[in-house]
Amino acid sequence: MAKQYFIPKQQAPYVQWHDTLKGGVTATTPGATAADVTMLTADNAALHAKLTAATLADNASKAAHADLNNAIAASKTNARLLAQRIKKTPPTPRSSANNSTSSARKTPPT
């Protein structure tokens, strides 16, 4: 029979598993010392702090991406409306100074 991996690989289930481990190990647990209990307590506090920070960052990222998508959608709408307005506007006559073509021969750069 193949070995089973008993430590969860995903983050939140791992933290829950570590809570159970921390709660089940005391200084009187065979093979464990007071230093082990202190280490488990410190690890558990760090895990909870980091999981909370990661969850908050993930939520903030999702909100930021939603805001970005909304801004992109609004920008596309504005660009389409502007393009339609420009397309519907009759051309204006340009001044002769802007449209005149010079008969002077241009020399290529040397």
Secondary structure, DSSP 8 states (H G I E B T S, - for coil): ------S-SSHHHHHHHHHHHHHH--TTSTT--HHHHHHHHHHHHHHHHHHHHHHHHHHHHHHHHHHHHHHHHHHHHHHHHHHHHHHHS------HHHH----S------
